[in-house]
Amino acid sequence: MVSNIKQLLVQAKAAYYAADWSSLIQYLQQLILGADSEHPEIVKNREYLLKLTLSMLEMGDFQQRWEITKVLTHLGNIAIPPLIKILEDEDAEDELRWYAARTLGELQHPEAIASIVELLKTDEDEELKAIAATVLGQMGTVAIAALCELLLDEDTRLLAVRSLFCIRQPETITPLLSVVQDPQPAIRAAAIEALSSFHDQRVPPVLLNALDDVAATVRRAAVLGLGFRPDLHQALDLVTRLQPKLYDFNLEVCYAAAVSLSRMGCDDAAKYLFDLLISPYTPIMLQLETIRALSWVGTPSSLKHLQTAFNQITSETLWQEIVIVLGRVQKPQLTIPAAEILLQILRSQHPATEIASIKSAIALSLGQLGKIQAIEPLISLLADSNASVRLHAIAALKNLDGSAVHQQLQQLANNTALTPDLQQGIAIALTEW
């Protein structure tokens, strides 16, 4: 065994002098990551192996560096001083410093944490500082004390909040609560977003208070955070509290309010969304988001609101979106009502039924819902003058009971009482089948 290890050491040294980095990685992995990594011969040469590994880190390409960091991590604490030196070298390559920070983070040693914290305090490179903050966050609870120190400095506070967000442990709640009233909106928003991850009784009052923050980014974070607490919607009257945000001055807040109200899953939320949808003052992009939100509410009344809205609005874009979301309904108890709404649209004299793109969308949605009562209406679409409508109808029919549909089409193919257009459409469908 000793001779094998000595041979690997010689081969690693030869690969280093030949600049054969791929082979060097393999030898280092065998020596340091292998089952014999604690063999006395390897332990004796660990400093030399560290030197070879660091040279690989400095001269390798991106993939080679990625591989060699695993070796550095296994070398343990002896790798910390040289990695700190790389991290502190402002003239070093950015990618190299990034790998040094990443490896130090994996070592999770107090000395490594201190070096990353110092970089956050003093370095001018914003991108590297962001990476370092992420690394601290990935260290977990061992880095919380260092991050709390960074919260005290307004220059590093935002990065510290973002790092605490990455940790996602209850121990971060108290330090995050300490900055929810910070003068900087970005810090308040980041803290609110991070706190929204926790089902802790201290958090909802903070989110409710932030609904009226002067900064739109903070209001949006609070709205989205409350959207993750449908369990509290009755206790905190969340539907009533969120409804005004549908009409916020900032559209991003309005979008967030529509999504959060949809998560409440109740009829009151659906009614508020419907009122917003049919208002003549609602921008079309917000109307589209509201249509999606109504479908996410997932109640019979929310589908009824979509049907009513379809009959009241005049926008082809909105008609199409309603048809699309009806086809995406997934709750078993709602798929039949959704299909029935689509079929009623087809049977009606609604202006939308004259538009080829909407008829195609109806066919597609009926196919997605997979209800057998859609067979005859879809077969009728085979007589449409528009080729796209016919092709969508064929695709939808294939999604239903394939063998039954095919048999019905074959029977109809011999029916001379059908119109020529329908006969032709059925013939094309059978060919496509």
N, C-alpha and C positions, 0 to 999 in steps of 0.2 A: 504494500500500500504506500509505504514511504517513497519508494522509487517512482510510483505513478504520480504522486504529488510533486516530487522534485522535477519530474519530466514536464508536468503542466506548468510549473514555475519557469522552467527554461523556455518552454514554448511561448508563454505569455511575454517573457522578456524579448524573445526574438521577434514576435509579432509587433511589439511596441517599437523596436528599432526599425522594423520594415514598414512602419505606418500601416500595417494591415489591421485596421480597426475592427472589422467584422470578426476576424479570428481572435483578436484580443478580447473582445466582449465574450466570446464563447468560453475562452480559457478562464476568464475572471468569474464568469457565472458558475463554472464547474468547481472552482476553488472556493468561492465565497458563499454561493447559494446551495452547494451540494451537501450531501449527508455528512461529509467529513470536514465541514467548515471549522470545527473546533479542534481539529488534529493539531498537535504541538508544532508540526512543521509549518502549518498555515498560520497559526497564531504568532509564531516567531517572525514570520515574514509579512505580518499584517500592515505594518507601516509602508513597506515597499509596494504591497498590493494597493494601498490607498493612493500612493503616488501614481501608479499606472491607471487607476480608476479615474483620478482627477484629470490626468492628461487626456483620457478618453472623453471626459465631460467637456473639456476645453476645445478639443479638436474635432469631435464627431459631428455628424449631421443631426438633424432634429430627431430622427428615429433612433439613432445610436445613443443619443443623449437620454432619450426616454428609457431605453433598456438599461443604461448604466446607472441611472438613479436608483433602480432596485438594488443594485450591488452596493451602492453607497449607503443606502438605508440599513442593509445588513451588516455593514462594517461598524455601525453604531456610533458612539460618542466621539471616537477619534476623528470622525469626518467633520465634526462641528466647527473647529477653529478654521480649517481651510475654506469651508463653505461660507462662513461669516466673512472671511477676507474677500471672497468673490463678491458677496452681496454688497459689501461696503465700497467696492471699487467702482467709482462712477465712470471710469473709462472702459470698464469691461463691457462686452457685448450684452445687449438687453436680454436676448434669449438665454444666455449663460446665467445671468443674474436671476432670471425667472426660474430656471431649473434649480439654482442654489436655494432660492426661497422655498420652492416646492419641497425639496428634499429636507430642508431644515424643519419644515412643518410636519413632515412625516416622522421625524425623530422625536418630536414632542418633548424636548428637553428645556428646562428653564433658561439655560443659556441661549438656546435657539430662539425661544420666544422673545427674550430681551433684545436680540439682534434685529428681529423683524419689527419689533415695536420702535426701536431706534431709527430704523429706516423710514417708518411711517412719519416719525417726527421731523426728520431732517432732510430726506431726499426730495429733489425737485421734480422727479419723473412721475407724473400723475398716473400713467399706465402701470408702472412698476408698483407704485403704492397701492393701487387697486388690487393688483395680484397678491401683494403681501397681505392685504386686509382679508382677502378670500382665504389665503393660507391659514391665517390666524383663526378664521371662522371654522375651518375644517379640522382644526386641532381639537375642537370640542370644549368641554368644561375647563380643561386645564388652562385655557387662554383667557378665561373670563376676567380674572383679576387684572391682567395686563390691559385688557380692553377697557375696563372700568377706569383705569388710569388715563387712557387715551380720550375717554369721554370728557375729561376735565379741560382739555385743550380744544378751543374752537376750531383750530386748524386740522385736527385729526378726528373730531367728533363724528362727522358724517361717515368716515371710513370705519370707525369703531362700531357705529350703529349697524352698518351693513354687515360687519363681521359677526356681531351678535345675532343678527338675523339668520346667518348661516348655521349657527350652533343649534338653534331650535330646542333648547332645554329650558325647563322652568326657572333655572337659576338666572336666566337672562331677563326675566320679567321686571325685577326691581330696577336694575340699571336702565332698562329701556323706558320705564315709567318716569325716570328722572329727567328725560329730555323731551317729553311730549309737548312741553310749552316753550321749547327752544325758539329764539328769535329767527333762526333760519328755517324757512318753509321746507327745504329739502330734508332737513334733519327730522322735523316733525312728521313729515310724510313717511320717511323711512322707518321711524319708530312705530308709527301707527300700523304700517304694513307688517312689521315684525311681530308686534303684539297680537295682531289678528290671527296668528297661528295657534294661540293658546285659548283653551276653554277655562279661563281663570276669572273669578268673580270681580277682580280689579279692572279687567279690560273693558267690558261693555260700557261703563260710564264714561270712560275716556273716549271711546269711539263715538258715542252719542254727542259728547261735547264738541268733538272735532267736526261734526256735520256742518257746523256754522263757522268754521275757520275761514279767515279772509283769503287763504290760498287755495286755489282750485285743486292742486295736487293733494293737499291734505284732506279736503272734503271727499275727493274721489277715493283715497285710501280708506277713509272711514266708512264710506258707503259700501265698498267692496268687502271690508272686514265684517260689517254687520250682516252682509249677505251670506256669510258662512255660519250664521247663528240662527237658522230657522227654528231651532228648538226654543228660542227666546221670543219668537215673534208675538206671542200673546202676552207674555209677562211684561215685555218692554214696549208693546204696541208698535212694533217695528214697521208695519205697513204704513201706518199713519205718519211715522217719523221719516220714512224714506220717500213717501209720495211727493213732497215739495221738491225733492232733488231731481225729479223728472223734468222740472222746468228751470233748472239751474242756468245761470248765465253762461256756464262753461259746458260745451257739448259732451266733453269726456265724462263729466260728472253725470250728465243725463244718461249716457250709455251705461255707466256703471249702475245707476239707480234702476234702470230697466232690468239689467241682469240680476241684481240683488233682489228686486221684488219678485222676479220669476222664481227665485229659490224659496220664497215663502210658501209656494204651492197652495195658495188659498184663493177663494173667489174674490175677496176684496182687492187683492193685488191684481187679479186679472181685470177687474173693472177699471182700476186706475190706469192700467196699461191700454185698455181699449179707448178710454177717453183721450189719452195722449195720441193714439194712433189716428183717430178720426178728426183730430183738431186741424183746421186749415192752416194753423200757424206752425205746425210741427215740421221741421226740415225733413226732407225725404230720407236722408241717411239715418236719422233718428227713428223715423217710421219703420224703416227696414229692421233696425235693431229691436224695435218694439214688437214687430211681427214674430221675430224669432223668440223673444222673451215670452210672448203669449203662448207659443207652442211648448216652451219649457215649463210653464206653470203646471201643465199636465192634469187639468181638470176638465170635465165635460163643459163647464161654462166657458173656459178659455177657448175651446174649439168653437163654441157658439159665437163668441165674440169675433173670432176670425171670419166666420161665415157672414155675420152681420156686416163687418167691415168690408168684406169683399163686395157686398151689394151696395155699399154706400160710397166707396172711394171710386175715383175715375182714372187712377194711374195704372198704366200697363205694367210698369215695373213692380208696383205693390201687388197687383193681381198675381203676377208670376211668383213672387216671393211667398204669398199665402199658399198657393198651390204646392210649392216646393216643400214648405215646412209641414203641411198636412201629410205629405208622403213620408216624412221622417218620424212620424209619431210611432213610439215603440211600446208604450204601455198597452198590454193586451186588451184591457177594457176600453181603450180609446181608438183602437185601429178600425173597428167597425164604424163608429160615428164619423171618423175622419174620411173613410172611404165613401160613406153616404153623402157627406158634404160635397165631395168631388163629383160624385154621380149626379147630384142635384144640379150642380153647375153645368154639367154636360147636357142635362135634359132641359135646362132653362133657355130662355131667349136672351141671356145676358150678353152684352157686347163683347165680353172677353172670349166667348165661344167662337167668335169670328176671326180670332187671331191665331195663326198657325203655331207660333212659339208657345202660346198658353195651352193650346190643345195638346201639343207634344209634352208639355210639362205635366198636364193632368194624366196623360197616358203613363208617363214614367212613374208618377206618384202612385197611381193605382197598382202598377206592377210591383212597386216596393211594398205596398200594404198587403198584397197577395190575397185579396178577398175574392171568392168565387163569383160573387154577384156582379163583379166587374167584367165578366167574360163577354156578355152580349154587347154592352156599350163599347167595349174595346174593339170588338169585331165590326161594329158599325163605323168606327173610325178608319177601318181599312178602305172605305169608299171615299175617304177625303181626297181632295184634289192635290194636296200638298204631300210631296214624297217624304218629307221629314216626319210629318204626323203619322203617316202609314208605318214607317220604320219604327217609330217609338211605340206604336200600338202593337206591332209584332213582337218587339222586345218585351213589352209588358205582358202580353199573352203567354210568352214563354216562361215568365216568372210565376204564373198561376199553375193550375194542375195541367202540366204539359201534355200528358197522354190524352186526357179528356178534351182539352182544347183542340188538339190535333185531330181527334176523331170527329169533333163537331165541325171543324173546318172542312174535312173531307166530305161530310154529309152535305154541307152547304154548297160545296163546289158543284154538286149535281142538281142544285135547285135552280131551274130556269126562270123562276118567278122573281129572282133577285135582280136588282138594277145592274146594268153593265159595269158601272164603276165598282160596285161591291163585288161582283164576280171577278173582276180583274184584280181587286185588292186581295181577295181570298186566294186567288191563284199565285199572286206574288208571295203571300204569306206562306203558302205550302212549299213554294220553291225555297224560300229563306229558311224554312224549318230544317 
